Amino acid sequence: MKEAVLYRKIDRPNWVQCTACARYCIIPPGGIGFCGIRKNIDGKLYLLVYGKLISAAIDPIEKKPMMHFYPGSMVLSIATNGCNWMCKYCQNFSISQRRVVEGMDTTPESLVRAAIEHGADGFAYTYNEPTIFIEFAHDVGVLARKKGLYNMFVTNGYQSEEAFDLLKHFLDAATVDFKGNGDPKFLYKYAGVRDVEPIYQSLLMMKKHGMFIEITDLIVPKVGDDLNQARKLVRWIVENLGPETPMHFLRFHPDYLMMNIPPTPVKTLEKHIEIAKEEGLKYVYIGNVPGHEYEHTYCPNCGRIVIKRYGFFIQEWNLDEENRCKFCGYKINIKGKLSPNWRNYRFFGIPMSDL
C-alpha cells in the first residue's frame, strides 16, 4: 500500500476525488473507489495494490494483441486485481472483478530484474485495467525504460487527462480495446460505462505524446455488432489516428455473466473487415480465430503477405531491415525491428518467488 499521486482534496472534511480514470470517483473517509483498490484513509488516497501482483507471465507481444510494435518480442505481463469497468463478458473476471485485495508482494526493482533475467523485452500492463494501478505501473515503467525495456498498456482507454502526467514518462504503446464497436448503449448496459468520450480523448492524448497505438474491438453477437456503429468507429480512427492504425476485430466467446451469448460468427467478423477496408484502414485483423487469413499482415501496396502468422506465432517474415515490403518496397507501419527470438516463442508463468 502506498499513497496515490492522482487525487485531490475536495471541499468536504477528509473527502477526496480520485483523478486516475475518467470516473473521477469522489470518495468519503474509509471509502473505496469503483475500481476496488483506491481507498481514502484519513483524507489521503492510497493505492492498496501497490507492489501486489495477482498475475504475472511471459507472453509474446502478439497475444496482447499487438502486431506492429516490436514484433516477435516477449513481454512480462503483470496485473493487480480490480477494474474501473464492470464488463459482464470479461474473461479475466476472477482478477478484474475481485474486490478482495490479494496477491504477491514485489517491488519495481525486483520486477525489472525478473524481466531481464527471463528474457523479456518489455512490460505489458494487462489482464485488468492498468490505469487503476497507474502509480505502480509508473514506477516499474520508468525503471524499465532506463534498462532498455519498453512499456505497453492493454487498456479500455478510460483514462483521465491527469493520468497522462504520469503516462507520458514511461508508456511507449497501447492496445486500446473497444467493446461492441464502441456503441454507447452497449457499453452502458454491459460494462457500466456512462460516457464513451473519454476513450476518444485518451486516444488523442496518446497520439499527442507519440505512443504507438493499435485498436481492438470485441464484437459481441446480437448485442454489440451493429455495422453502422462499426463504420462510425472506423471513420473516427481513420480521421483522427490515421489509416495506418492497425485494428483487430476480436471474436467473442461466452464467459462470466454472458454464457448465453454464442461465439461471434466468423462471417460477422469478416463483414467488419470489409467495412474497415472500405473506410480506408490499411491493416486489419481478425482475432481469436486461429488460421484465418486475416491473421496475416498484407502489404497495402502490392497485396502480398509480408508477415504470415498462426495465432500468436510469426511463421514467415517478408520485410527488410527498414520494415519495407520485400516484394515492392512499401514501408509498413511497424515500430521497432523483428525480435531475434521470434522463432523461439514460449509462454510460461513466472514463479512469484522470482518477483
C-alpha positions, -999 to +999 in steps of 0.1 A: +000+000+000+012+035-009-003+069-011-016+076-045-004+105-067-035+111-087-061+125-064-072+159-049-088+172-018-124+185-021-144+209+000-156+184+025-137+173+056-114+144+046-132+136+013-110+132-018-115+128-055-095+102-074-082+116-107-067+084-122-095+075-145-125+091-162-149+081-134-133+107-111-147+089-080-155+111-050-146+090-020-155+096+016-132+087+046-129+049+047-144+046+012-130+028-018-133+039-054-153+020-081-122+000-090-119-015-056-082-007-050-080+030-042-090+039-007-095+070+013-077+067+047-080+097+069-082+121+040-054+106+019-060+083-011-040+051-010-033+025-038-040-007-019-023-029-045+010-010-049+036-038-053+009-065-050+005-087-081-023-111-088-008-124-120+025-125-139+035-143-171+058-142-201+039-137-233+046-129-270+035-094-277+012-106-304-010-121-276-020-086-264-028-083-294+000-060-307+011-069-343+031-038-353+051-030-322+084-048-318+070-080-334+083-113-322+093-098-288+084-111-254+067-092-226+064-097-189+026-093-184+016-081-149-018-073-132-034-065-099-070-072-091-097-046-097-111-027-126-128+006-135-153-012-158-177-040-149-178-060-182-203-088-180-184-108-206-149-104-190-127-134-195-105-122-167-134-116-142-117-135-114-090-108-115-108-077-126-140-081-106-123-093-074-128-069-046-106-085-021-070-072-023-048-102-028-015-110-045+022-114-041+043-085-028+070-073-050+089-041-060+096-022-092+133-032-088+126-069-085+101-069-114+126-052-137+153-076-127+130-106-132+120-093-167+156-091-177+165-125-162+136-142-180+145-126-214+116-102-217+119-072-240+094-051-221+064-050-199+027-053-206+003-040-180-027-061-187-054-086-176-072-059-157-073-021-164-038-009-157-048+028-152-062+020-118-027+010-106-010+037-125+013+049-098+028+014-095+030+010-133+047+043-135+074+033-110+080+000-128+079+016-162+103+044-155+129+020-142+122-005-171+128+022-197+161+031-180+171-006-185+162-005-222+128-022-218+096-009-234+062-005-217+027-011-231-008-010-218-037-032-227-064-007-218-100+003-222-088+038-227-108+052-198-080+074-185-083+109-171-064+138-185-043+139-153-033+103-159-011+114-188+011+134-164+024+100-154+019+080-186+040+104-207+071+094-186+071+057-194+043+044-218+055+035-253+025+019-267-011+008-261-037-016-274-069+003-268-098-022-265-132-011-277-162-033-270-192-037-292-179-012-317-178+015-290-216+016-290-226+038-260-257+018-253-238-014-253-211-001-230-236+014-206-256-018-203-228-044-204-198-025-189-213+002-167-197+030-188-218+062-187-197+083-212-176+070-241-160+103-249-130+099-225-119+069-246-115+091-277-098+118-257-073+093-244-065+082-279-059+117-289-036+122-259-017+090-267-012+103-303+000+137-290+026+120-268+039+098-296+026+065-281+022+037-307-015+027-309-033-004-320-071-008-317-091-039-308-128-042-310-146-071-293-176-080-315-204-094-293-231-110-315-267-098-313-260-071-287-227-055-298-223-060-336-241-030-352-224-024-385-234+013-386-217+018-353-186-001-366-184+022-396-187+052-374-159+040-351-136+032-381-142+066-396-131+082-364-100+062-363-090+070-399-097+107-395-081+111-361-054+085-358-047+078-394-054+050-419-022+031-410-035+024-375-038-014-370-072-026-360-083-060-347-118-074-346-120-100-319-143-130-317-164-131-286-165-163-265-191-169-238-178-160-203-187-147-169-223-134-169-229-138-207-227-175-211-260-174-231-244-155-260-229-177-287-194-171-302-193-144-329-199-159-363-168-156-384-189-140-412-198-112-389-161-105-382-154-106-420-181-081-426-164-058-401-131-063-420-149-052-452-162-021-436-128-012-422-111-016-456-139+004-473-132+033-449-095+032-456-078+013-429-047-004-442-040-030-416-070-050-403-071-083-384-094-110-371-086-122-336-095-154-317-099-173-350-066-192-354-057-199-390-079-172-405-064-153-435-067-120-416-042-130-390-016-121-416-002-086-424-007-077-461+012-050-479-012-021-487+006-015-520+010-049-536-013-070-515+013-097-508+017-113-473+046-096-455+040-112-421+024-146-420+011-158-386-008-186-370-024-174-338+003-155-318+031-170-338+050-155-367+057-181-394+071-160-422+087-126-424+089-107-457+102-073-447+137-059-450+157-042-422+137-010-426+104-028-424+098-024-462+079-050-482+105-072-499+082-075-530+075-038-537+094-017-512+064-002-495+071+010-459+050-009-434+039+008-403+059-011-377+076+003-347+109-015-340+127-044-356+118-081-356+130-097-324+158-123-330+138-145-306+107-147-329+114-184-337+117-193-300+083-182-287+073-195-254+046-190-228+052-195-192+042-183-158+068-168-136+071-182-100+060-154-077+092-160-057+111-146-087+094-113-084 
